Amino acid sequence: MTFKYDVIVVGGGHAGCEAACAAARLGSRTLLVTMNMNTLGQMSCNPAVGGIAKGQIVREIDALGGQMGIITDRTAIQFRMLNRSKGPAMWSPRSQSDRQQFVFEWIKTVTHTENLFVWQDTVTELLIKNSQIIGIKTVLGAQFYAKSVVLTVGTFLNGLMHFGQTQISGGRISETASFGITEQLKTLGFAADRMKTGTPCRIDARTVDFGKTTEQIGDNDFHKFSFLPEIKRELPQRSCFITYTNEKTHEILRRDLAKSPLFNGQISSIGPRYCPSIETKIVTFADKTAHQLFLEPEGVLSNEIYLNGFSSSLPMETQIEAIQTVAGLENAELFRPGYAIEYDFFDTTQLTHSLETKLMKNLFFAGQINGTTGYEEAAGQGIIAGINAHLRCNGEENFTLARDEAYIGVLIDDLVTKGVDEPYRMFTSRAEYRLLLRQDDADARLTEKSYNLGLADIYRFDLLKTKLLEQENLIDFLKNYSIKPDEINSFLENKNSTPLKQSVKLSEIVLRPQINLSELIDFVPELKIKVENILSRREEIIESTEINLKYAGYIEREKLLADKLQRLERIYIKDKIDYNSIQSLSTEARQKLTRINPETIGQASRIPGVSPSDVSVLLVMIGR
């Protein structure tokens, strides 16, 4: 049985769903092959989307016309804007989702997307001709042909789960692993390795004493993930709860460390540094007497609780004994224990910035196959891979994002330039231009680019233009409207801000750190009338206006720095230099430049082991 498509996406997780939707909406006849179409977009670990830097990625996906932000808002049971005490470059949206509703929304989205078809099966082989991928073969014997193939196989490639000394083959609990693809790609020259991740137990909420925990209530304001005004949080909102481990907990965990696959040699693959297991925490931070745990609800109707912070692969008996020493969990009953999982990933320096493999044309990788961790990182890669798979089918130029354009650009550049030696997780600290990459301006950065591609529609583009126009008009008003001391001083004194001695422009009042523009609106009648003329997304426009005014100098300085460094990104060197013949380069630089074959001087400068003096040599070699 054979079928023909433009794009085939293998895997129905966060990367696969975004890739398939993007390719289909751009016009490619697309097939999504998944082992279980009832778990599309499954939240394999925690029931949450977003967080530090991850939330910015979701906003960027939405600005590009992707689906994750929309689905997260529709299934949210708690929303919080993290880091509000810091500057806006650090603000990061995060949402708890109803796990079952999240999957249902993805199934609805995928099965209602024009040009997108679904086949439930397991891929066992890639079909290749003349060093170019032409399709896939499945365990049922079906053969599907396509111009481009995107692999988004998550943790399923040779997946192996660890419950103490018990080992079970699988990609996640109760779901089988996938075999054959890694072995085939290795024979073709692809470098692969093993990674490890883990997930905590799930607890029955009926057995938790929430009175011994601290309640964490979500925000109740206008913030959300999608820039589309009609997308709302519709589900009942639920609280999370905080508790802590203690010395008794740690004593039990330490006692059984020898039974942990992480410490007895059973697992030797690369684990996450930034989301460690509870047993790793008590070893790495041996001086800490307590570790914070979050009790996160799995849904509106579910009694399942996710114990965030207690990822473990210890035997289930040890997990239960340790958990029952924690305040509020003394009588906890588990739905299932935590476990660790090992799986295959591929060296990401074998990819281009379009996420196409260097060794094989028309083959794209996205998600955990690239050594990343997190739904958001996977989805960000997925939408870029889906876009480029479509463009490849039509012979069009690749679509890529620079480091000063998106966190997605930072993520992909880090992967293809530096590779990974541990599961890659996005942080704001990875971005040099994080003031330019705020969550509030993702649409201003990316929607027009996506509209020009044909992914973001005219409705979304018109929303952006209206927002930017309203913002510009409000800034002009603030910069040109003068206010007298007797009109504003009582307000300033109430805010512990220095009273005026003469009239000033309203924009100067907004620049004061103690002043909030939304509060100022209620005190200045003319400003209130101006704002009331903003008919849609009023609060969003007020917030973005205030950010752009208060941080204008810093934003401009960061733009100038980005423009200066972008000059190196415009000097193309791919396939132009024989690095091994340049003895003035360090040995390490020669080896790494030859292996990665960077597109530009800018990319070369970010390769670990390539020094500034090596970059100077390259500039001399090309006459710069």
C-alpha positions in Angstrom: 0.0 0.0 0.0 1.6 3.3 -1.1 0.4 6.9 -0.8 2.0 10.2 -1.8 2.2 13.5 0.1 4.2 16.7 0.1 5.3 16.5 3.7 5.3 13.6 6.2 5.6 14.3 9.9 6.6 11.3 12.1 5.4 11.7 15.7 2.3 13.4 17.2 3.9 15.2 20.1 4.3 19.0 20.5 6.9 19.2 17.8 5.0 17.0 15.4 1.6 18.6 15.8 3.1 22.1 15.2 5.1 20.9 12.2 2.2 19.2 10.6 -0.2 22.1 11.1 2.3 24.6 9.8 3.1 22.6 6.7 -0.6 21.9 5.9 -1.7 25.5 6.5 1.0 26.7 4.1 -0.5 24.5 1.5 1.4 21.2 1.5 -0.5 18.0 1.5 0.7 16.7 4.8 0.5 13.3 6.6 1.0 13.1 10.4 2.0 9.5 11.4 1.5 8.8 15.1 1.6 5.6 17.2 -1.6 6.7 18.9 -3.9 9.4 17.5 -5.7 9.6 20.9 -2.6 11.1 22.5 -1.8 13.9 20.1 0.0 16.7 22.0 0.2 14.5 25.1 1.8 16.2 28.1 4.1 13.4 29.0 5.5 15.1 32.1 4.0 18.1 33.9 0.5 19.5 33.0 1.9 22.9 32.3 3.1 25.1 29.5 5.5 28.1 29.6 7.7 29.3 32.4 11.0 31.2 32.4 11.9 31.8 28.7 9.7 28.9 27.7 6.7 31.2 27.9 8.3 33.6 25.5 8.8 30.7 23.0 5.0 29.9 23.2 4.2 33.6 22.6 6.5 33.4 19.5 4.8 30.3 18.3 1.5 32.0 18.5 2.8 35.2 16.8 4.0 32.9 13.9 0.5 31.5 13.6 1.1 28.3 15.5 -1.3 26.5 17.8 0.3 25.9 21.2 -0.7 29.3 22.7 -4.3 28.9 21.5 -4.7 25.4 22.9 -3.0 26.3 26.2 -5.4 29.3 26.8 -8.4 27.1 26.0 -7.4 24.4 28.4 -5.8 26.6 31.1 -6.8 25.9 34.7 -4.3 28.4 36.2 -2.3 31.2 34.6 0.6 33.1 36.2 3.0 35.8 34.8 6.3 34.8 36.4 9.1 37.3 37.4 6.8 40.3 37.6 9.1 41.8 40.3 11.8 42.1 37.6 12.0 44.0 34.4 9.7 43.1 31.4 12.6 41.3 29.7 12.2 38.6 32.4 8.4 38.4 32.5 7.4 34.8 31.5 3.9 33.5 31.2 3.1 30.0 32.6 -0.1 28.0 32.6 -1.4 24.9 34.2 -3.5 23.0 31.7 -6.2 20.3 31.9 -4.2 17.4 30.5 -7.1 15.6 28.9 -8.6 18.8 27.4 -5.2 19.7 26.1 -5.1 16.5 24.1 -8.7 16.8 23.0 -8.0 20.3 21.6 -5.0 19.1 19.7 -7.0 16.2 18.2 -9.7 18.6 17.2 -7.2 21.1 15.7 -5.2 18.5 13.8 -8.3 16.6 12.4 -9.9 19.9 11.3 -6.9 21.4 9.6 -7.2 21.5 5.8 -4.6 19.5 3.9 -3.6 17.6 7.0 -4.2 13.8 7.3 -3.4 11.3 10.1 -2.3 7.7 10.0 -1.9 5.7 13.2 1.0 3.4 12.9 4.7 2.9 13.8 7.5 4.0 11.4 10.2 1.4 11.2 12.2 2.6 8.2 13.0 5.7 6.1 12.8 5.3 2.3 15.9 6.7 0.7 17.1 7.2 -2.9 20.3 8.9 -4.1 21.1 10.2 -0.5 17.7 11.9 -0.4 14.7 10.8 1.7 11.6 9.9 -0.3 9.3 8.5 2.3 8.7 6.1 5.1 7.7 2.5 5.8 5.6 1.3 8.8 5.2 -1.8 10.9 1.9 -2.5 9.1 3.8 -2.6 5.8 2.4 0.7 4.5 4.7 2.9 2.4 4.2 6.6 2.2 6.1 8.9 -0.2 6.8 12.6 0.2 9.1 15.4 -0.9 10.0 16.2 2.8 10.0 14.2 6.0 10.1 15.6 9.5 11.2 13.3 12.4 9.7 14.4 15.8 9.9 11.1 17.6 10.3 12.4 21.2 11.6 9.8 23.7 10.4 6.8 21.6 13.6 5.8 19.8 14.8 2.7 21.6 13.0 4.1 24.7 13.7 2.3 28.0 11.9 3.2 31.3 13.4 2.6 34.7 11.4 1.9 37.8 14.2 1.1 40.3 15.8 -2.1 39.0 12.7 -2.8 36.8 13.3 -1.9 33.2 10.4 -1.7 30.6 10.8 -0.9 27.0 8.6 2.1 26.0 8.5 5.7 24.9 6.4 6.7 27.9 4.4 4.7 30.4 2.0 2.2 28.8 3.3 3.2 25.3 5.7 1.1 23.3 9.1 2.2 22.0 10.1 2.6 18.4 12.9 0.6 16.8 14.8 0.7 13.5 15.2 4.4 12.7 18.3 5.0 14.9 20.1 2.0 13.5 19.3 2.9 9.9 20.5 6.5 10.4 23.7 5.4 12.0 24.6 3.3 9.0 24.2 6.5 6.9 26.7 8.4 9.0 24.5 10.1 11.6 26.0 10.4 15.1 23.6 9.4 17.8 23.8 9.1 21.6 21.5 8.4 24.6 19.8 10.9 26.9 17.8 10.5 30.1 14.9 12.3 31.5 12.4 11.6 34.2 8.9 12.3 35.6 7.5 12.3 39.1 4.7 10.2 40.6 1.0 11.0 40.3 -0.9 11.4 43.6 -4.6 10.9 44.4 -5.8 14.4 45.5 -8.3 12.7 47.8 -5.5 11.5 50.0 -3.7 14.9 50.3 -4.1 17.1 53.4 -4.0 20.5 51.6 -4.4 22.3 55.0 -0.7 21.5 55.6 0.4 23.1 52.4 0.6 26.7 51.1 -2.0 27.6 48.4 -0.7 29.3 45.2 -3.5 31.1 43.4 -3.2 32.1 39.8 -3.4 35.6 38.2 -6.7 37.0 37.2 -5.9 39.6 34.6 -5.7 40.1 30.9 -2.5 38.1 30.3 -2.6 34.9 28.3 -0.6 33.2 25.6 -2.4 33.9 22.3 -2.4 37.3 20.8 -5.9 36.6 19.3 -8.4 38.6 21.4 -11.2 36.0 21.1 -9.1 33.3 22.7 -10.0 33.2 26.4 -9.4 31.1 29.5 -12.8 29.3 29.7 -12.2 26.5 32.2 -12.7 26.9 36.0 -9.4 28.0 37.6 -7.6 25.8 40.2 -4.9 26.5 42.7 -1.5 24.8 43.0 -0.1 24.0 46.5 3.5 24.2 47.9 5.1 21.9 50.4 8.7 20.8 51.2 10.8 17.8 51.7 12.6 17.4 55.1 15.5 15.6 56.7 13.4 12.5 57.2 12.6 12.5 53.5 16.3 12.9 52.6 17.3 10.2 55.0 15.1 7.6 53.2 16.3 8.7 49.8 20.0 8.5 50.8 19.4 5.1 52.4 18.3 3.7 49.0 20.6 5.6 46.6 22.3 2.3 45.7 18.9 1.2 44.3 18.7 4.2 42.1 19.4 3.5 38.4 21.1 6.9 38.3 23.7 6.0 41.0 24.2 2.2 40.6 25.4 2.3 37.0 22.1 1.1 35.5 21.7 4.4 33.6 24.8 5.9 32.0 23.2 8.3 29.6 23.1 12.1 29.8 20.6 13.6 32.3 19.2 17.1 32.8 21.2 19.5 35.0 18.3 22.0 35.3 15.5 19.6 36.2 17.3 17.0 38.3 15.7 14.0 40.1 15.1 14.3 43.8 17.9 11.8 44.4 20.3 14.0 42.4 19.2 17.0 44.4 20.0 15.5 47.8 23.5 14.5 46.5 24.3 17.7 44.7 22.8 20.0 47.3 23.8 17.9 50.4 23.7 21.0 52.7 20.0 21.8 52.0 17.6 20.5 54.5 14.5 21.0 52.4 13.5 21.1 48.7 10.3 22.9 47.5 7.6 20.7 45.9 4.5 21.8 43.9 1.3 20.0 44.0 -0.1 20.7 40.5 -3.7 19.7 39.5 -4.0 17.6 36.3 -7.4 18.9 35.3 -10.8 20.2 36.3 -12.5 16.9 36.8 -9.4 14.8 37.6 -8.1 13.9 41.1 -4.6 13.4 39.7 -1.9 15.5 41.2 1.5 16.0 39.6 4.3 16.3 42.3 6.6 18.8 40.7 10.1 18.7 42.1 10.1 15.0 43.0 11.2 13.4 39.7 12.6 9.9 40.6 13.6 6.5 39.3 14.0 5.0 42.7 12.0 1.8 43.5 8.3 2.5 44.0 8.4 1.4 47.6 11.1 4.0 48.3 9.2 6.7 46.5 6.1 6.0 48.6 7.9 5.9 51.9 9.8 9.1 51.2 6.7 11.0 49.9 4.7 10.1 53.0 7.2 12.0 55.2 6.3 15.3 53.4 3.8 17.7 55.1 0.3 17.1 53.7 1.3 13.8 52.0 1.4 11.6 55.1 -1.4 9.4 53.8 -0.8 9.9 50.1 -1.9 7.2 47.7 -0.2 7.0 44.3 -1.8 6.5 40.9 1.6 5.6 39.6 5.3 6.0 40.6 7.8 8.3 39.0 10.3 6.8 36.5 13.3 7.6 34.4 13.5 7.1 30.6 16.5 6.7 28.3 16.1 7.4 24.6 18.2 8.1 21.4 19.0 11.6 20.2 21.2 12.9 17.3 24.1 15.3 17.2 22.5 18.6 16.3 25.6 20.0 14.6 24.5 17.7 11.8 21.6 20.2 11.1 21.3 23.5 9.3 19.4 26.4 10.8 16.3 25.3 8.9 16.5 22.0 10.9 17.2 20.0 7.7 19.9 17.4 8.1 23.3 18.1 6.4 23.7 14.4 5.5 20.4 13.9 3.8 18.3 16.3 1.8 14.6 16.9 2.7 15.0 15.2 6.1 14.2 17.5 9.1 14.6 16.8 12.9 12.6 18.6 15.6 12.1 18.1 19.3 13.7 15.7 21.7 15.4 13.9 18.8 17.6 17.0 18.9 18.5 16.6 22.6 16.1 19.3 23.9 13.8 19.0 26.8 10.4 20.6 27.2 7.1 20.9 25.3 7.9 24.5 24.4 11.4 23.9 22.9 9.9 21.0 20.9 7.0 23.0 19.6 9.3 25.9 18.6 11.5 23.6 16.6 8.4 21.9 15.2 6.9 25.0 13.6 10.2 26.0 12.0 10.8 22.5 10.7 7.2 22.3 9.3 7.6 25.7 7.6 10.9 24.7 6.0 9.7 21.2 5.0 6.9 23.0 3.0 9.4 25.5 1.6 11.7 22.7 0.5 8.9 21.0 -1.4 8.4 24.2 -3.4 12.0 25.1 -4.0 11.8 28.2 -1.9 14.4 29.8 0.4 14.7 28.6 3.9 12.9 30.4 6.8 15.2 31.0 9.8 15.2 33.3 12.8 18.2 35.2 14.1 19.3 35.4 17.8 18.0 39.0 18.0 14.6 38.1 16.5 13.3 35.2 18.7 14.1 32.9 21.5 13.4 30.2 18.9 16.3 31.6 16.9 18.5 31.4 20.0 17.4 27.8 20.6 18.1 26.6 17.1 21.4 28.5 16.7 22.6 27.0 20.0 21.7 23.5 18.8 23.3 23.7 15.3 26.4 25.7 16.4 27.2 24.3 19.8 25.6 20.9 19.9 24.3 19.5 23.2 26.1 17.6 25.9 23.0 17.5 28.2 19.2 17.9 27.6 18.9 21.5 26.3 16.5 23.8 28.2 15.8 27.4 27.3 16.7 30.2 29.8 16.5 33.9 29.5 20.3 34.0 30.2 20.9 32.2 26.9 19.7 35.2 25.0 22.0 38.2 24.5 19.2 40.4 23.4 16.4 39.5 25.9 15.1 43.0 26.1 14.3 42.8 22.4 12.8 39.3 22.9 10.1 40.1 25.5 6.9 38.1 25.6 4.8 41.2 25.0 6.3 42.1 21.6 6.5 38.6 20.0 3.8 39.6 17.5 5.6 42.8 16.6 8.8 40.8 15.9 7.3 37.8 14.1 3.8 38.1 12.8 4.6 40.1 9.6 7.4 37.6 8.8 4.9 34.8 9.1 2.2 36.7 7.2 4.7 37.1 4.3 5.2 33.4 4.3 1.5 32.7 4.2 1.2 31.1 7.6 -0.2 33.9 9.7 -3.5 35.0 8.1 -4.7 38.5 7.2 -6.9 38.7 10.3 -3.9 38.2 12.6 -1.8 40.6 10.6 -4.5 43.3 10.7 -4.7 42.8 14.5 -1.0 43.5 14.7 -1.2 46.7 12.6 -4.1 48.0 14.7 -2.2 47.3 17.9 1.0 49.1 16.7 -1.0 52.0 15.5 -2.9 52.4 18.8 0.4 52.1 20.7 2.0 54.7 18.5 -0.9 57.1 18.9 -0.9 56.7 22.7 2.9 57.3 22.9 2.4 60.5 20.8 -0.3 61.7 23.1 1.9 61.1 26.2 4.8 62.9 24.6 2.8 65.9 23.6 0.3 66.4 26.4 1.5 68.8 29.2 0.3 68.5 32.7 0.5 71.2 35.4 1.8 70.6 39.0 -1.6 71.3 40.6 -3.2 68.7 38.3 -0.8 65.9 39.2 1.1 66.6 42.5 -1.5 64.9 44.8 -1.2 61.8 42.7 2.6 61.9 42.8 2.8 62.5 46.5 0.5 59.5 47.0 3.0 57.4 45.0 6.0 58.8 47.0 7.2 60.5 43.9 8.7 64.0 43.8 6.0 66.7 43.1 6.3 68.9 40.0 7.5 72.5 40.2 6.5 73.2 36.6 4.5 71.7 33.8 5.9 68.6 32.1 4.9 66.2 29.4 2.9 63.2 30.6 5.6 60.9 29.2 8.1 62.2 31.8 5.7 61.2 34.5 5.4 57.7 33.0 9.2 57.3 33.1 9.3 57.5 36.8 9.8 54.1 38.4 7.0 54.6 41.0 4.4 55.4 38.4 2.1 52.9 36.7 0.5 54.0 33.5 -2.8 52.2 34.1 -3.1 54.1 37.5 -2.2 57.4 35.8 -5.0 56.9 33.3 -7.6 57.1 36.1 -6.2 60.4 37.4 -5.9 62.3 34.1 -9.3 62.8 32.4 -7.9 63.6 29.0 -5.7 60.5 29.1 -8.6 58.4 30.2 -10.7 59.7 27.2 -7.8 58.9 24.9 -7.5 55.3 26.2 -11.2 54.7 26.1 -11.0 55.2 22.3 -8.9 52.1 22.1 -11.7 49.6 21.5 -9.8 46.3 21.5 -7.0 44.8 23.7 -6.8 48.0 25.7 -4.8 46.6 28.7 -2.3 44.9 26.4 -1.7 48.1 24.5 -1.4 50.1 27.7 1.2 47.7 29.0 3.3 47.6 25.8 3.1 51.4 25.6 4.5 51.8 29.1 7.3 49.2 28.4 8.3 50.9 25.2 8.4 54.3 26.9 10.2 53.3 30.1 12.8 51.2 28.4 13.3 53.1 25.1 16.9 53.9 25.8 17.9 50.4 26.8 15.9 48.9 23.8 17.6 51.3 21.4 21.1 50.5 22.8 20.4 46.7 22.5 19.2 47.2 18.9 22.4 49.0 18.0 24.5 46.2 19.6 22.5 43.6 17.7 22.9 45.5 14.4 26.7 45.8 15.0 27.0 42.0 15.6 24.7 41.2 12.7 27.4 42.4 10.4 29.2 39.2 11.1 26.1 37.3 10.2 26.1 38.8 6.7 29.6 37.5 5.9 28.9 34.0 4.4 31.7 31.5 4.6 30.0 28.1 4.1 32.0 25.9 1.8 34.4 28.7 1.0 37.3 27.9 3.3 39.6 24.9 3.7 40.0 25.2 7.5 42.6 22.3 7.7 44.9 24.2 5.5 45.1 27.3 7.7 47.8 26.7 10.2 47.3 30.0 12.0 44.0 28.6 13.3 44.1 26.6 16.5 43.9 22.9 16.1 40.6 22.8 18.0 39.2 25.6 15.7 40.3 23.7 12.6 38.6 20.6 13.7 35.3 22.2 14.8 35.0 24.6 11.9 35.6 21.7 9.5 32.9 19.5 11.2 30.3 22.2 11.6 31.0 24.1 8.4 29.3 27.4 9.7 27.2 29.5 7.4 28.6 32.8 8.5 31.5 34.4 10.5 28.9 35.2 13.2 28.0 31.5 13.6 31.7 30.6 13.5 32.4 33.0 16.4 29.8 31.2 18.6 31.3 27.7 18.1 32.9 26.5 21.4 36.7 26.4 20.9 36.8 29.1 18.2 38.6 32.1 19.8 38.4 35.8 18.8 41.9 35.4 17.3 40.6 32.5 15.2 37.7 34.8 14.0 40.3 37.5 13.1 42.2 35.0 11.0 39.0 34.0 9.1 38.2 37.7 8.5 41.7 38.2 7.0 41.3 35.1 4.9 38.2 36.5 3.2 39.6 39.9 2.8 37.8 41.7 5.6 
